[in-house]
Amino acid sequence: MSSAAEPPVVPALPFWVSYDDHPEDESDPSDSMGLFGGGDSEARLRNVPLGPLRKNLAEAVDALQQVFTEAAARGGPLPLREAHLSFQVTASGGVQFVGTAQAQRSHGIMLVFKQ
């Protein structure tokens, strides 16, 4: 039996993330890593903690469902039946949606919402 207490195991998932040595938001450098986010950034395999990832993804999906419900309630001749969204996961478990300006060069995880 070891006398030194072992640190608790934090559930995590491995993600390939790119690291930016000069993040725009200096307040949280650990969150500067996104899934293949930067142009010349080096990709590294990191364990992303499941707790923050679950929380952040659940909050993002809840907000999107509210937006989609409001859009679907508008009705009209072209009702919303399906939405495709891409997002990236940061090294700290953050969720960042990929806008159309970055869609050509960025890889992300696709969420598909169907009615």
C-alpha positions in Angstrom: 0.0 0.0 0.0 1.3 3.4 -1.0 1.7 6.0 1.7 1.3 8.9 -0.8 -2.3 9.7 -1.6 -3.0 9.3 -5.3 -4.8 12.2 -7.0 -8.4 11.4 -8.0 -9.0 10.3 -11.5 -10.9 12.9 -13.4 -13.1 11.4 -16.2 -11.9 12.8 -19.6 -12.0 12.2 -23.3 -9.0 12.5 -25.6 -9.3 15.2 -28.2 -6.9 16.5 -30.8 -6.5 20.2 -30.1 -4.4 22.9 -31.5 -2.4 25.1 -29.2 -1.9 28.8 -29.9 1.2 30.2 -28.2 -0.3 33.7 -28.3 -4.1 33.4 -27.5 -6.3 36.4 -28.1 -7.8 36.0 -24.6 -4.9 36.0 -22.3 -7.2 35.6 -19.2 -7.5 31.8 -19.8 -4.6 30.4 -21.8 -5.8 26.8 -21.2 -8.9 27.6 -23.2 -7.0 28.7 -26.2 -6.9 25.2 -27.5 -9.7 24.2 -29.9 -10.2 21.4 -32.2 -7.8 22.2 -35.1 -8.6 25.9 -34.5 -5.5 27.9 -35.5 -3.8 28.3 -38.8 -0.2 27.4 -37.8 -0.9 25.9 -34.4 0.5 22.6 -33.4 -2.0 19.8 -32.8 -1.7 17.9 -29.6 -3.7 15.1 -28.0 -5.2 16.3 -24.7 -7.6 14.8 -22.2 -10.7 17.1 -22.0 -12.5 16.9 -18.6 -16.0 15.4 -19.0 -17.6 17.5 -16.3 -17.1 20.9 -17.9 -17.7 19.4 -21.4 -21.1 17.9 -20.3 -22.2 21.2 -18.7 -21.1 23.4 -21.5 -22.6 21.2 -24.2 -25.9 20.8 -22.3 -26.2 24.6 -21.9 -25.4 25.2 -25.6 -27.9 22.6 -26.8 -30.6 24.0 -24.4 -30.0 27.5 -25.8 -30.1 26.2 -29.4 -33.3 24.3 -28.8 -35.0 27.5 -27.5 -33.8 29.4 -30.6 -35.0 26.6 -32.9 -38.4 26.5 -31.2 -38.8 30.2 -31.7 -37.8 29.9 -35.4 -40.2 26.9 -35.9 -43.1 28.8 -34.3 -42.8 31.4 -37.1 -44.3 28.9 -39.5 -44.8 30.2 -43.0 -44.2 28.4 -46.3 -40.6 27.4 -45.4 -40.7 25.9 -41.9 -37.5 25.0 -40.1 -37.2 21.2 -40.3 -33.5 20.6 -39.9 -30.4 22.5 -38.6 -26.8 21.5 -39.0 -24.2 23.1 -36.6 -20.5 22.6 -36.1 -18.7 23.1 -32.9 -15.2 22.8 -31.5 -14.2 21.6 -28.0 -11.5 23.5 -26.1 -8.9 21.9 -24.0 -10.8 22.9 -20.8 -14.1 21.5 -22.0 -15.6 24.7 -23.6 -17.9 24.6 -26.6 -17.3 27.0 -29.5 -19.7 27.1 -32.5 -18.1 27.4 -35.9 -19.4 30.3 -37.9 -19.7 30.3 -41.7 -16.6 32.5 -42.0 -14.4 29.7 -40.6 -16.3 26.7 -42.1 -14.0 26.3 -45.1 -10.8 25.8 -43.0 -12.0 24.5 -39.7 -12.9 21.0 -38.6 -15.5 20.5 -36.0 -18.1 18.1 -34.6 -21.4 18.3 -36.3 -24.7 18.4 -34.5 -27.9 17.7 -36.5 -31.3 18.7 -35.1 -34.3 17.2 -36.9 -38.0 17.8 -36.3 
